Amino acid sequence: MGVFTFVCKSNGGEWTAKQHEGDLEASASSTYDLQRKLVQAALSADSSGGVQSSFSLVCPKSAVCQVIIGGGSGGGFAAGGGAAAGGGGGSEAAAATKEEEKKKEESEEEEGDFGFDLFG
């Protein structure tokens, strides 16, 4: 799994990006084209799996772009797909997660019970 973080700046209508702690660079006339070029640059360095990218403006002339390659692509959909592909191991992991959540809820109830009713 590779995580590539880029610092992006706009100067005179041209967007440029340099990798934070790395050598990858790209430039384009729009943020859309810049993000596409950064994804391609990251894929040229690491093509080990699926791609997820985000582009966040910090102010009108600067932004941060992050490209994640490989690993899970976040969200319940990917986790559900991984569990289905994993077979029996996925159901065991789901059961373990439910048990952990139940234990956590029980411990929260114990912490919050002071023996009096605030609203009664």
PDB file as gemmi writes it, atoms N, CA and C in Angstrom:
CRYST1    1.000    1.000    1.000  90.00  90.00  90.00 P 1                      
ATOM      1  N   MET A   1       0.858  -1.179   0.000  1.00  0.00           N  
ATOM      2  CA  MET A   1       0.000   0.000   0.000  1.00  0.00           C  
ATOM      3  C   MET A   1       0.895   1.230   0.000  1.00  0.00           C  
ATOM      4  N   GLY A   2       0.578   2.167  -0.859  1.00  0.00           N  
ATOM      5  CA  GLY A   2       1.343   3.406  -0.929  1.00  0.00           C  
ATOM      6  C   GLY A   2       0.452   4.609  -0.701  1.00  0.00           C  
ATOM      7  N   VAL A   3       0.940   5.538   0.099  1.00  0.00           N  
ATOM      8  CA  VAL A   3       0.221   6.785   0.345  1.00  0.00           C  
ATOM      9  C   VAL A   3       1.096   7.922  -0.164  1.00  0.00           C  
ATOM     10  N   PHE A   4       0.559   8.688  -1.072  1.00  0.00           N  
ATOM     11  CA  PHE A   4       1.295   9.789  -1.679  1.00  0.00           C  
ATOM     12  C   PHE A   4       0.570  11.091  -1.352  1.00  0.00           C  
ATOM     13  N   THR A   5       1.278  12.013  -0.720  1.00  0.00           N  
ATOM     14  CA  THR A   5       0.693  13.298  -0.345  1.00  0.00           C  
ATOM     15  C   THR A   5       1.394  14.395  -1.134  1.00  0.00           C  
ATOM     16  N   PHE A   6       0.601  15.271  -1.741  1.00  0.00           N  
ATOM     17  CA  PHE A   6       1.143  16.327  -2.580  1.00  0.00           C  
ATOM     18  C   PHE A   6       0.682  17.690  -2.074  1.00  0.00           C  
ATOM     19  N   VAL A   7       1.601  18.655  -2.105  1.00  0.00           N  
ATOM     20  CA  VAL A   7       1.290  20.044  -1.791  1.00  0.00           C  
ATOM     21  C   VAL A   7       1.106  20.756  -3.127  1.00  0.00           C  
ATOM     22  N   CYS A   8      -0.060  21.372  -3.310  1.00  0.00           N  
ATOM     23  CA  CYS A   8      -0.413  21.968  -4.601  1.00  0.00           C  
ATOM     24  C   CYS A   8      -0.553  23.483  -4.452  1.00  0.00           C  
ATOM     25  N   LYS A   9      -0.044  24.215  -5.440  1.00  0.00           N  
ATOM     26  CA  LYS A   9      -0.125  25.685  -5.427  1.00  0.00           C  
ATOM     27  C   LYS A   9      -0.493  26.201  -6.807  1.00  0.00           C  
ATOM     28  N   SER A  10      -1.242  27.295  -6.806  1.00  0.00           N  
ATOM     29  CA  SER A  10      -1.629  27.929  -8.047  1.00  0.00           C  
ATOM     30  C   SER A  10      -0.866  29.242  -8.177  1.00  0.00           C  
ATOM     31  N   ASN A  11      -0.304  29.457  -9.374  1.00  0.00           N  
ATOM     32  CA  ASN A  11       0.420  30.694  -9.635  1.00  0.00           C  
ATOM     33  C   ASN A  11       0.154  31.086 -11.083  1.00  0.00           C  
ATOM     34  N   GLY A  12      -0.549  32.183 -11.276  1.00  0.00           N  
ATOM     35  CA  GLY A  12      -0.823  32.661 -12.629  1.00  0.00           C  
ATOM     36  C   GLY A  12      -1.706  31.730 -13.442  1.00  0.00           C  
ATOM     37  N   GLY A  13      -2.625  31.026 -12.789  1.00  0.00           N  
ATOM     38  CA  GLY A  13      -3.530  30.133 -13.508  1.00  0.00           C  
ATOM     39  C   GLY A  13      -2.984  28.743 -13.729  1.00  0.00           C  
ATOM     40  N   GLU A  14      -1.745  28.488 -13.350  1.00  0.00           N  
ATOM     41  CA  GLU A  14      -1.142  27.167 -13.500  1.00  0.00           C  
ATOM     42  C   GLU A  14      -1.007  26.520 -12.116  1.00  0.00           C  
ATOM     43  N   TRP A  15      -1.503  25.301 -11.978  1.00  0.00           N  
ATOM     44  CA  TRP A  15      -1.385  24.554 -10.737  1.00  0.00           C  
ATOM     45  C   TRP A  15      -0.168  23.650 -10.795  1.00  0.00           C  
ATOM     46  N   THR A  16       0.647  23.681  -9.745  1.00  0.00           N  
ATOM     47  CA  THR A  16       1.807  22.798  -9.643  1.00  0.00           C  
ATOM     48  C   THR A  16       1.701  22.004  -8.352  1.00  0.00           C  
ATOM     49  N   ALA A  17       2.263  20.808  -8.354  1.00  0.00           N  
ATOM     50  CA  ALA A  17       2.220  19.955  -7.166  1.00  0.00           C  
ATOM     51  C   ALA A  17       3.563  19.273  -6.981  1.00  0.00           C  
ATOM     52  N   LYS A  18       3.987  19.216  -5.725  1.00  0.00           N  
ATOM     53  CA  LYS A  18       5.214  18.503  -5.366  1.00  0.00           C  
ATOM     54  C   LYS A  18       4.877  17.538  -4.244  1.00  0.00           C  
ATOM     55  N   GLN A  19       5.442  16.341  -4.348  1.00  0.00           N  
ATOM     56  CA  GLN A  19       5.177  15.335  -3.330  1.00  0.00           C  
ATOM     57  C   GLN A  19       5.831  15.732  -2.018  1.00  0.00           C  
ATOM     58  N   HIS A  20       5.062  15.595  -0.942  1.00  0.00           N  
ATOM     59  CA  HIS A  20       5.606  15.825   0.390  1.00  0.00           C  
ATOM     60  C   HIS A  20       6.480  14.619   0.722  1.00  0.00           C  
ATOM     61  N   GLU A  21       7.735  14.851   0.992  1.00  0.00           N  
ATOM     62  CA  GLU A  21       8.714  13.794   1.278  1.00  0.00           C  
ATOM     63  C   GLU A  21       8.844  12.821   0.106  1.00  0.00           C  
ATOM     64  N   GLY A  22       9.080  13.355  -1.071  1.00  0.00           N  
ATOM     65  CA  GLY A  22       9.270  12.526  -2.246  1.00  0.00           C  
ATOM     66  C   GLY A  22       9.665  13.364  -3.447  1.00  0.00           C  
ATOM     67  N   ASP A  23       9.810  12.695  -4.597  1.00  0.00           N  
ATOM     68  CA  ASP A  23      10.302  13.362  -5.799  1.00  0.00           C  
ATOM     69  C   ASP A  23       9.258  13.547  -6.892  1.00  0.00           C  
ATOM     70  N   LEU A  24       8.047  13.063  -6.687  1.00  0.00           N  
ATOM     71  CA  LEU A  24       7.038  13.164  -7.738  1.00  0.00           C  
ATOM     72  C   LEU A  24       6.519  14.594  -7.859  1.00  0.00           C  
ATOM     73  N   GLU A  25       6.274  15.029  -9.096  1.00  0.00           N  
ATOM     74  CA  GLU A  25       5.771  16.373  -9.374  1.00  0.00           C  
ATOM     75  C   GLU A  25       4.809  16.313 -10.557  1.00  0.00           C  
ATOM     76  N   ALA A  26       3.947  17.321 -10.639  1.00  0.00           N  
ATOM     77  CA  ALA A  26       3.054  17.440 -11.794  1.00  0.00           C  
ATOM     78  C   ALA A  26       2.569  18.877 -11.865  1.00  0.00           C  
ATOM     79  N   SER A  27       2.072  19.260 -13.050  1.00  0.00           N  
ATOM     80  CA  SER A  27       1.472  20.588 -13.211  1.00  0.00           C  
ATOM     81  C   SER A  27       0.363  20.491 -14.244  1.00  0.00           C  
ATOM     82  N   ALA A  28      -0.621  21.385 -14.106  1.00  0.00           N  
ATOM     83  CA  ALA A  28      -1.768  21.386 -15.020  1.00  0.00           C  
ATOM     84  C   ALA A  28      -2.461  22.731 -14.929  1.00  0.00           C  
ATOM     85  N   SER A  29      -3.373  22.966 -15.864  1.00  0.00           N  
ATOM     86  CA  SER A  29      -4.080  24.251 -15.894  1.00  0.00           C  
ATOM     87  C   SER A  29      -5.322  24.259 -15.001  1.00  0.00           C  
ATOM     88  N   SER A  30      -5.776  23.074 -14.525  1.00  0.00           N  
ATOM     89  CA  SER A  30      -6.946  23.019 -13.642  1.00  0.00           C  
ATOM     90  C   SER A  30      -6.686  22.007 -12.532  1.00  0.00           C  
ATOM     91  N   THR A  31      -7.451  22.142 -11.451  1.00  0.00           N  
ATOM     92  CA  THR A  31      -7.285  21.210 -10.338  1.00  0.00           C  
ATOM     93  C   THR A  31      -7.707  19.793 -10.749  1.00  0.00           C  
ATOM     94  N   TYR A  32      -8.707  19.695 -11.597  1.00  0.00           N  
ATOM     95  CA  TYR A  32      -9.162  18.384 -12.072  1.00  0.00           C  
ATOM     96  C   TYR A  32      -8.042  17.666 -12.823  1.00  0.00           C  
ATOM     97  N   ASP A  33      -7.427  18.373 -13.775  1.00  0.00           N  
ATOM     98  CA  ASP A  33      -6.332  17.773 -14.546  1.00  0.00           C  
ATOM     99  C   ASP A  33      -5.131  17.471 -13.657  1.00  0.00           C  
ATOM    100  N   LEU A  34      -4.881  18.336 -12.678  1.00  0.00           N  
ATOM    101  CA  LEU A  34      -3.754  18.107 -11.772  1.00  0.00           C  
ATOM    102  C   LEU A  34      -3.975  16.832 -10.968  1.00  0.00           C  
ATOM    103  N   GLN A  35      -5.161  16.640 -10.446  1.00  0.00           N  
ATOM    104  CA  GLN A  35      -5.435  15.438  -9.667  1.00  0.00           C  
ATOM    105  C   GLN A  35      -5.264  14.191 -10.521  1.00  0.00           C  
ATOM    106  N   ARG A  36      -5.746  14.230 -11.760  1.00  0.00           N  
ATOM    107  CA  ARG A  36      -5.582  13.085 -12.664  1.00  0.00           C  
ATOM    108  C   ARG A  36      -4.102  12.786 -12.919  1.00  0.00           C  
ATOM    109  N   LYS A  37      -3.301  13.840 -13.118  1.00  0.00           N  
ATOM    110  CA  LYS A  37      -1.869  13.641 -13.354  1.00  0.00           C  
ATOM    111  C   LYS A  37      -1.168  13.100 -12.109  1.00  0.00           C  
ATOM    112  N   LEU A  38      -1.605  13.550 -10.926  1.00  0.00           N  
ATOM    113  CA  LEU A  38      -0.988  13.064  -9.689  1.00  0.00           C  
ATOM    114  C   LEU A  38      -1.308  11.586  -9.461  1.00  0.00           C  
ATOM    115  N   VAL A  39      -2.523  11.186  -9.796  1.00  0.00           N  
ATOM    116  CA  VAL A  39      -2.880   9.772  -9.686  1.00  0.00           C  
ATOM    117  C   VAL A  39      -2.001   8.949 -10.631  1.00  0.00           C  
ATOM    118  N   GLN A  40      -1.813   9.421 -11.863  1.00  0.00           N  
ATOM    119  CA  GLN A  40      -0.971   8.702 -12.819  1.00  0.00           C  
ATOM    120  C   GLN A  40       0.483   8.633 -12.345  1.00  0.00           C  
ATOM    121  N   ALA A  41       0.972   9.740 -11.762  1.00  0.00           N  
ATOM    122  CA  ALA A  41       2.345   9.755 -11.250  1.00  0.00           C  
ATOM    123  C   ALA A  41       2.500   8.760 -10.108  1.00  0.00           C  
ATOM    124  N   ALA A  42       1.521   8.720  -9.212  1.00  0.00           N  
ATOM    125  CA  ALA A  42       1.584   7.779  -8.095  1.00  0.00           C  
ATOM    126  C   ALA A  42       1.504   6.338  -8.603  1.00  0.00           C  
ATOM    127  N   LEU A  43       0.652   6.089  -9.592  1.00  0.00           N  
ATOM    128  CA  LEU A  43       0.548   4.741 -10.157  1.00  0.00           C  
ATOM    129  C   LEU A  43       1.839   4.299 -10.833  1.00  0.00           C  
ATOM    130  N   SER A  44       2.576   5.248 -11.391  1.00  0.00           N  
ATOM    131  CA  SER A  44       3.850   4.884 -12.016  1.00  0.00           C  
ATOM    132  C   SER A  44       4.883   4.463 -10.966  1.00  0.00           C  
ATOM    133  N   ALA A  45       4.714   4.956  -9.733  1.00  0.00           N  
ATOM    134  CA  ALA A  45       5.632   4.585  -8.660  1.00  0.00           C  
ATOM    135  C   ALA A  45       5.172   3.332  -7.921  1.00  0.00           C  
ATOM    136  N   ASP A  46       3.855   3.091  -7.857  1.00  0.00           N  
ATOM    137  CA  ASP A  46       3.313   1.943  -7.115  1.00  0.00           C  
ATOM    138  C   ASP A  46       1.983   1.556  -7.746  1.00  0.00           C  
ATOM    139  N   SER A  47       1.953   0.386  -8.366  1.00  0.00           N  
ATOM    140  CA  SER A  47       0.712  -0.055  -9.010  1.00  0.00           C  
ATOM    141  C   SER A  47       0.213  -1.339  -8.362  1.00  0.00           C  
ATOM    142  N   SER A  48       0.213  -1.366  -7.016  1.00  0.00           N  
ATOM    143  CA  SER A  48      -0.090  -2.596  -6.288  1.00  0.00           C  
ATOM    144  C   SER A  48      -1.569  -2.844  -6.016  1.00  0.00           C  
ATOM    145  N   GLY A  49      -2.456  -1.968  -6.447  1.00  0.00           N  
ATOM    146  CA  GLY A  49      -3.872  -2.232  -6.181  1.00  0.00           C  
ATOM    147  C   GLY A  49      -4.763  -1.092  -6.609  1.00  0.00           C  
ATOM    148  N   GLY A  50      -5.934  -1.025  -5.983  1.00  0.00           N  
ATOM    149  CA  GLY A  50      -6.915   0.003  -6.296  1.00  0.00           C  
ATOM    150  C   GLY A  50      -6.437   1.386  -5.903  1.00  0.00           C  
ATOM    151  N   VAL A  51      -7.098   2.392  -6.438  1.00  0.00           N  
ATOM    152  CA  VAL A  51      -6.682   3.779  -6.220  1.00  0.00           C  
ATOM    153  C   VAL A  51      -7.814   4.569  -5.581  1.00  0.00           C  
ATOM    154  N   GLN A  52      -7.443   5.381  -4.592  1.00  0.00           N  
ATOM    155  CA  GLN A  52      -8.369   6.327  -3.984  1.00  0.00           C  
ATOM    156  C   GLN A  52      -7.639   7.653  -3.906  1.00  0.00           C  
ATOM    157  N   SER A  53      -8.302   8.745  -4.283  1.00  0.00           N  
ATOM    158  CA  SER A  53      -7.644  10.043  -4.219  1.00  0.00           C  
ATOM    159  C   SER A  53      -8.582  11.090  -3.652  1.00  0.00           C  
ATOM    160  N   SER A  54      -7.985  12.105  -3.046  1.00  0.00           N  
ATOM    161  CA  SER A  54      -8.770  13.236  -2.546  1.00  0.00           C  
ATOM    162  C   SER A  54      -8.001  14.512  -2.839  1.00  0.00           C  
ATOM    163  N   PHE A  55      -8.748  15.574  -3.055  1.00  0.00           N  
ATOM    164  CA  PHE A  55      -8.156  16.883  -3.345  1.00  0.00           C  
ATOM    165  C   PHE A  55      -8.891  17.903  -2.499  1.00  0.00           C  
ATOM    166  N   SER A  56      -8.167  18.578  -1.603  1.00  0.00           N  
ATOM    167  CA  SER A  56      -8.799  19.531  -0.683  1.00  0.00           C  
ATOM    168  C   SER A  56      -8.137  20.889  -0.789  1.00  0.00           C  
ATOM    169  N   LEU A  57      -8.935  21.898  -1.116  1.00  0.00           N  
ATOM    170  CA  LEU A  57      -8.421  23.263  -1.139  1.00  0.00           C  
ATOM    171  C   LEU A  57      -8.191  23.745   0.291  1.00  0.00           C  
ATOM    172  N   VAL A  58      -7.018  24.307   0.533  1.00  0.00           N  
ATOM    173  CA  VAL A  58      -6.708  24.889   1.834  1.00  0.00           C  
ATOM    174  C   VAL A  58      -7.083  26.362   1.817  1.00  0.00           C  
ATOM    175  N   CYS A  59      -6.781  27.013   0.732  1.00  0.00           N  
ATOM    176  CA  CYS A  59      -7.210  28.382   0.455  1.00  0.00           C  
ATOM    177  C   CYS A  59      -7.325  28.471  -1.071  1.00  0.00           C  
ATOM    178  N   PRO A  60      -7.777  29.581  -1.625  1.00  0.00           N  
ATOM    179  CA  PRO A  60      -8.016  29.612  -3.083  1.00  0.00           C  
ATOM    180  C   PRO A  60      -6.814  29.256  -3.956  1.00  0.00           C  
ATOM    181  N   LYS A  61      -5.588  29.439  -3.450  1.00  0.00           N  
ATOM    182  CA  LYS A  61      -4.414  29.187  -4.287  1.00  0.00           C  
ATOM    183  C   LYS A  61      -3.530  28.065  -3.784  1.00  0.00           C  
ATOM    184  N   SER A  62      -4.007  27.280  -2.802  1.00  0.00           N  
ATOM    185  CA  SER A  62      -3.224  26.133  -2.355  1.00  0.00           C  
ATOM    186  C   SER A  62      -4.148  24.983  -1.961  1.00  0.00           C  
ATOM    187  N   ALA A  63      -3.617  23.775  -2.078  1.00  0.00           N  
ATOM    188  CA  ALA A  63      -4.421  22.587  -1.812  1.00  0.00           C  
ATOM    189  C   ALA A  63      -3.515  21.432  -1.420  1.00  0.00           C  
ATOM    190  N   VAL A  64      -4.140  20.368  -0.939  1.00  0.00           N  
ATOM    191  CA  VAL A  64      -3.442  19.133  -0.626  1.00  0.00           C  
ATOM    192  C   VAL A  64      -4.146  18.017  -1.389  1.00  0.00           C  
ATOM    193  N   CYS A  65      -3.365  17.192  -2.050  1.00  0.00           N  
ATOM    194  CA  CYS A  65      -3.905  16.043  -2.771  1.00  0.00           C  
ATOM    195  C   CYS A  65      -3.273  14.790  -2.181  1.00  0.00           C  
ATOM    196  N   GLN A  66      -4.102  13.795  -1.911  1.00  0.00           N  
ATOM    197  CA  GLN A  66      -3.589  12.541  -1.380  1.00  0.00           C  
ATOM    198  C   GLN A  66      -4.063  11.409  -2.277  1.00  0.00           C  
ATOM    199  N   VAL A  67      -3.126  10.529  -2.628  1.00  0.00           N  
ATOM    200  CA  VAL A  67      -3.428   9.369  -3.461  1.00  0.00           C  
ATOM    201  C   VAL A  67      -3.038   8.132  -2.658  1.00  0.00           C  
ATOM    202  N   ILE A  68      -3.995   7.225  -2.487  1.00  0.00           N  
ATOM    203  CA  ILE A  68      -3.747   5.983  -1.764  1.00  0.00           C  
ATOM    204  C   ILE A  68      -3.880   4.842  -2.756  1.00  0.00           C  
ATOM    205  N   ILE A  69      -2.864   3.993  -2.808  1.00  0.00           N  
ATOM    206  CA  ILE A  69      -2.851   2.873  -3.733  1.00  0.00           C  
ATOM    207  C   ILE A  69      -2.747   1.582  -2.940  1.00  0.00           C  
ATOM    208  N   GLY A  70      -3.631   0.639  -3.264  1.00  0.00           N  
ATOM    209  CA  GLY A  70      -3.639  -0.640  -2.565  1.00  0.00           C  
ATOM    210  C   GLY A  70      -4.423  -0.549  -1.279  1.00  0.00           C  
ATOM    211  N   GLY A  71      -4.461  -1.642  -0.527  1.00  0.00           N  
ATOM    212  CA  GLY A  71      -5.209  -1.662   0.722  1.00  0.00           C  
ATOM    213  C   GLY A  71      -6.689  -1.554   0.471  1.00  0.00           C  
ATOM    214  N   GLY A  72      -7.460  -1.410   1.559  1.00  0.00           N  
ATOM    215  CA  GLY A  72      -8.907  -1.230   1.449  1.00  0.00           C  
ATOM    216  C   GLY A  72      -9.199   0.180   1.000  1.00  0.00           C  
ATOM    217  N   SER A  73     -10.258   0.354   0.249  1.00  0.00           N  
ATOM    218  CA  SER A  73     -10.586   1.687  -0.240  1.00  0.00           C  
ATOM    219  C   SER A  73     -11.604   2.379   0.653  1.00  0.00           C  
ATOM    220  N   GLY A  74     -11.653   1.998   1.917  1.00  0.00           N  
ATOM    221  CA  GLY A  74     -12.501   2.682   2.885  1.00  0.00           C  
ATOM    222  C   GLY A  74     -13.973   2.408   2.691  1.00  0.00           C  
ATOM    223  N   GLY A  75     -14.743   2.691   3.698  1.00  0.00           N  
ATOM    224  CA  GLY A  75     -16.184   2.541   3.612  1.00  0.00           C  
ATOM    225  C   GLY A  75     -16.643   1.124   3.864  1.00  0.00           C  
ATOM    226  N   GLY A  76     -17.908   0.982   4.191  1.00  0.00           N  
ATOM    227  CA  GLY A  76     -18.477  -0.320   4.497  1.00  0.00           C  
ATOM    228  C   GLY A  76     -18.541  -1.241   3.296  1.00  0.00           C  
ATOM    229  N   PHE A  77     -18.677  -0.686   2.105  1.00  0.00           N  
ATOM    230  CA  PHE A  77     -18.805  -1.509   0.914  1.00  0.00           C  
ATOM    231  C   PHE A  77     -17.557  -2.347   0.698  1.00  0.00           C  
ATOM    232  N   ALA A  78     -16.397  -1.739   0.782  1.00  0.00           N  
ATOM    233  CA  ALA A  78     -15.147  -2.469   0.565  1.00  0.00           C  
ATOM    234  C   ALA A  78     -14.933  -3.490   1.661  1.00  0.00           C  
ATOM    235  N   ALA A  79     -15.238  -3.141   2.900  1.00  0.00           N  
ATOM    236  CA  ALA A  79     -15.064  -4.074   4.005  1.00  0.00           C  
ATOM    237  C   ALA A  79     -16.002  -5.258   3.837  1.00  0.00           C  
ATOM    238  N   GLY A  80     -17.235  -5.005   3.406  1.00  0.00           N  
ATOM    239  CA  GLY A  80     -18.184  -6.093   3.184  1.00  0.00           C  
ATOM    240  C   GLY A  80     -17.721  -7.007   2.063  1.00  0.00           C  
ATOM    241  N   GLY A  81     -17.191  -6.431   1.008  1.00  0.00           N  
ATOM    242  CA  GLY A  81     -16.684  -7.237  -0.096  1.00  0.00           C  
ATOM    243  C   GLY A  81     -15.516  -8.086   0.333  1.00  0.00           C  
ATOM    244  N   GLY A  82     -14.643  -7.541   1.164  1.00  0.00           N  
ATOM    245  CA  GLY A  82     -13.500  -8.302   1.657  1.00  0.00           C  
ATOM    246  C   GLY A  82     -13.941  -9.450   2.526  1.00  0.00           C  
ATOM    247  N   ALA A  83     -14.948  -9.238   3.358  1.00  0.00           N  
ATOM    248  CA  ALA A  83     -15.439 -10.300   4.227  1.00  0.00           C  
ATOM    249  C   ALA A  83     -16.082 -11.405   3.399  1.00  0.00           C  
ATOM    250  N   ALA A  84     -16.818 -11.037   2.357  1.00  0.00           N  
ATOM    251  CA  ALA A  84     -17.461 -12.046   1.515  1.00  0.00           C  
ATOM    252  C   ALA A  84     -16.402 -12.838   0.756  1.00  0.00           C  
ATOM    253  N   ALA A  85     -15.362 -12.185   0.308  1.00  0.00           N  
ATOM    254  CA  ALA A  85     -14.312 -12.866  -0.421  1.00  0.00           C  
ATOM    255  C   ALA A  85     -13.477 -13.740   0.505  1.00  0.00           C  
ATOM    256  N   GLY A  86     -13.399 -13.365   1.776  1.00  0.00           N  
ATOM    257  CA  GLY A  86     -12.578 -14.098   2.728  1.00  0.00           C  
ATOM    258  C   GLY A  86     -13.195 -15.410   3.156  1.00  0.00           C  
ATOM    259  N   GLY A  87     -14.459 -15.640   2.954  1.00  0.00           N  
ATOM    260  CA  GLY A  87     -15.103 -16.890   3.340  1.00  0.00           C  
ATOM    261  C   GLY A  87     -15.382 -16.924   4.822  1.00  0.00           C  
ATOM    262  N   GLY A  88     -15.068 -18.064   5.459  1.00  0.00           N  
ATOM    263  CA  GLY A  88     -15.377 -18.264   6.872  1.00  0.00           C  
ATOM    264  C   GLY A  88     -14.663 -17.281   7.780  1.00  0.00           C  
ATOM    265  N   GLY A  89     -13.475 -16.852   7.435  1.00  0.00           N  
ATOM    266  CA  GLY A  89     -12.729 -15.912   8.273  1.00  0.00           C  
ATOM    267  C   GLY A  89     -13.456 -14.602   8.441  1.00  0.00           C  
ATOM    268  N   GLY A  90     -14.204 -14.179   7.428  1.00  0.00           N  
ATOM    269  CA  GLY A  90     -14.929 -12.920   7.511  1.00  0.00           C  
ATOM    270  C   GLY A  90     -16.023 -12.967   8.562  1.00  0.00           C  
ATOM    271  N   SER A  91     -16.728 -14.105   8.653  1.00  0.00           N  
ATOM    272  CA  SER A  91     -17.809 -14.193   9.634  1.00  0.00           C  
ATOM    273  C   SER A  91     -17.245 -14.254  11.045  1.00  0.00           C  
ATOM    274  N   GLU A  92     -16.086 -14.896  11.231  1.00  0.00           N  
ATOM    275  CA  GLU A  92     -15.457 -14.927  12.550  1.00  0.00           C  
ATOM    276  C   GLU A  92     -15.018 -13.529  12.967  1.00  0.00           C  
ATOM    277  N   ALA A  93     -14.481 -12.772  12.034  1.00  0.00           N  
ATOM    278  CA  ALA A  93     -14.045 -11.410  12.341  1.00  0.00           C  
ATOM    279  C   ALA A  93     -15.237 -10.540  12.687  1.00  0.00           C  
ATOM    280  N   ALA A  94     -16.357 -10.723  11.968  1.00  0.00           N  
ATOM    281  CA  ALA A  94     -17.556  -9.938  12.251  1.00  0.00           C  
ATOM    282  C   ALA A  94     -18.093 -10.272  13.635  1.00  0.00           C  
ATOM    283  N   ALA A  95     -18.076 -11.554  14.006  1.00  0.00           N  
ATOM    284  CA  ALA A  95     -18.552 -11.955  15.327  1.00  0.00           C  
ATOM    285  C   ALA A  95     -17.666 -11.370  16.419  1.00  0.00           C  
ATOM    286  N   ALA A  96     -16.354 -11.368  16.190  1.00  0.00           N  
ATOM    287  CA  ALA A  96     -15.431 -10.803  17.168  1.00  0.00           C  
ATOM    288  C   ALA A  96     -15.662  -9.306  17.325  1.00  0.00           C  
ATOM    289  N   THR A  97     -15.929  -8.621  16.225  1.00  0.00           N  
ATOM    290  CA  THR A  97     -16.188  -7.182  16.278  1.00  0.00           C  
ATOM    291  C   THR A  97     -17.464  -6.902  17.066  1.00  0.00           C  
ATOM    292  N   LYS A  98     -18.508  -7.710  16.854  1.00  0.00           N  
ATOM    293  CA  LYS A  98     -19.760  -7.521  17.587  1.00  0.00           C  
ATOM    294  C   LYS A  98     -19.553  -7.736  19.080  1.00  0.00           C  
ATOM    295  N   GLU A  99     -18.731  -8.742  19.433  1.00  0.00           N  
ATOM    296  CA  GLU A  99     -18.462  -9.002  20.851  1.00  0.00           C  
ATOM    297  C   GLU A  99     -17.718  -7.827  21.481  1.00  0.00           C  
ATOM    298  N   GLU A 100     -16.755  -7.254  20.751  1.00  0.00           N  
ATOM    299  CA  GLU A 100     -16.004  -6.102  21.262  1.00  0.00           C  
ATOM    300  C   GLU A 100     -16.924  -4.906  21.469  1.00  0.00           C  
ATOM    301  N   GLU A 101     -17.844  -4.678  20.524  1.00  0.00           N  
ATOM    302  CA  GLU A 101     -18.782  -3.566  20.651  1.00  0.00           C  
ATOM    303  C   GLU A 101     -19.692  -3.762  21.852  1.00  0.00           C  
ATOM    304  N   LYS A 102     -20.149  -5.007  22.066  1.00  0.00           N  
ATOM    305  CA  LYS A 102     -21.025  -5.299  23.192  1.00  0.00           C  
ATOM    306  C   LYS A 102     -20.291  -5.053  24.513  1.00  0.00           C  
ATOM    307  N   LYS A 103     -19.031  -5.500  24.600  1.00  0.00           N  
ATOM    308  CA  LYS A 103     -18.237  -5.276  25.808  1.00  0.00           C  
ATOM    309  C   LYS A 103     -18.029  -3.783  26.051  1.00  0.00           C  
ATOM    310  N   LYS A 104     -17.793  -3.036  24.982  1.00  0.00           N  
ATOM    311  CA  LYS A 104     -17.581  -1.598  25.106  1.00  0.00           C  
ATOM    312  C   LYS A 104     -18.847  -0.915  25.620  1.00  0.00           C  
ATOM    313  N   GLU A 105     -20.011  -1.308  25.072  1.00  0.00           N  
ATOM    314  CA  GLU A 105     -21.274  -0.724  25.523  1.00  0.00           C  
ATOM    315  C   GLU A 105     -21.518  -1.035  26.989  1.00  0.00           C  
ATOM    316  N   GLU A 106     -21.234  -2.277  27.409  1.00  0.00           N  
ATOM    317  CA  GLU A 106     -21.425  -2.650  28.806  1.00  0.00           C  
ATOM    318  C   GLU A 106     -20.519  -1.837  29.722  1.00  0.00           C  
ATOM    319  N   SER A 107     -19.268  -1.624  29.309  1.00  0.00           N  
ATOM    320  CA  SER A 107     -18.353  -0.860  30.156  1.00  0.00           C  
ATOM    321  C   SER A 107     -18.769   0.607  30.223  1.00  0.00           C  
ATOM    322  N   GLU A 108     -19.320   1.147  29.138  1.00  0.00           N  
ATOM    323  CA  GLU A 108     -19.804   2.527  29.159  1.00  0.00           C  
ATOM    324  C   GLU A 108     -20.998   2.663  30.092  1.00  0.00           C  
ATOM    325  N   GLU A 109     -21.887   1.643  30.113  1.00  0.00           N  
ATOM    326  CA  GLU A 109     -23.039   1.674  31.003  1.00  0.00           C  
ATOM    327  C   GLU A 109     -22.594   1.638  32.454  1.00  0.00           C  
ATOM    328  N   GLU A 110     -21.595   0.816  32.755  1.00  0.00           N  
ATOM    329  CA  GLU A 110     -21.089   0.713  34.122  1.00  0.00           C  
ATOM    330  C   GLU A 110     -20.471   2.032  34.574  1.00  0.00           C  
ATOM    331  N   GLU A 111     -19.734   2.697  33.678  1.00  0.00           N  
ATOM    332  CA  GLU A 111     -19.088   3.961  34.020  1.00  0.00           C  
ATOM    333  C   GLU A 111     -20.114   5.052  34.296  1.00  0.00           C  
ATOM    334  N   GLY A 112     -21.229   5.052  33.571  1.00  0.00           N  
ATOM    335  CA  GLY A 112     -22.205   6.124  33.675  1.00  0.00           C  
ATOM    336  C   GLY A 112     -23.248   5.921  34.764  1.00  0.00           C  
ATOM    337  N   ASP A 113     -23.284   4.783  35.446  1.00  0.00           N  
ATOM    338  CA  ASP A 113     -24.312   4.479  36.440  1.00  0.00           C  
ATOM    339  C   ASP A 113     -23.817   4.916  37.816  1.00  0.00           C  
ATOM    340  N   PHE A 114     -24.359   6.059  38.304  1.00  0.00           N  
ATOM    341  CA  PHE A 114     -23.952   6.578  39.605  1.00  0.00           C  
ATOM    342  C   PHE A 114     -25.024   6.347  40.672  1.00  0.00           C  
ATOM    343  N   GLY A 115     -26.099   5.616  40.350  1.00  0.00           N  
ATOM    344  CA  GLY A 115     -27.090   5.268  41.328  1.00  0.00           C  
ATOM    345  C   GLY A 115     -28.147   6.337  41.568  1.00  0.00           C  
ATOM    346  N   PHE A 116     -28.244   7.338  40.711  1.00  0.00           N  
ATOM    347  CA  PHE A 116     -29.307   8.319  40.856  1.00  0.00           C  
ATOM    348  C   PHE A 116     -29.847   8.680  39.480  1.00  0.00           C  
ATOM    349  N   ASP A 117     -31.075   9.193  39.457  1.00  0.00           N  
ATOM    350  CA  ASP A 117     -31.739   9.548  38.211  1.00  0.00           C  
ATOM    351  C   ASP A 117     -31.723  11.063  38.061  1.00  0.00           C  
ATOM    352  N   LEU A 118     -31.000  11.562  37.101  1.00  0.00           N  
ATOM    353  CA  LEU A 118     -30.845  13.004  36.909  1.00  0.00           C  
ATOM    354  C   LEU A 118     -32.147  13.679  36.515  1.00  0.00           C  
ATOM    355  N   PHE A 119     -33.006  12.987  35.783  1.00  0.00           N  
ATOM    356  CA  PHE A 119     -34.226  13.599  35.270  1.00  0.00           C  
ATOM    357  C   PHE A 119     -35.470  13.162  36.046  1.00  0.00           C  
ATOM    358  N   GLY A 120     -35.337  12.360  37.082  1.00  0.00           N  
ATOM    359  CA  GLY A 120     -36.516  11.822  37.782  1.00  0.00           C  
ATOM    360  C   GLY A 120     -36.996  12.630  38.935  1.00  0.00           C  
TER     361      GLY A 120                                                      
END                                                                             
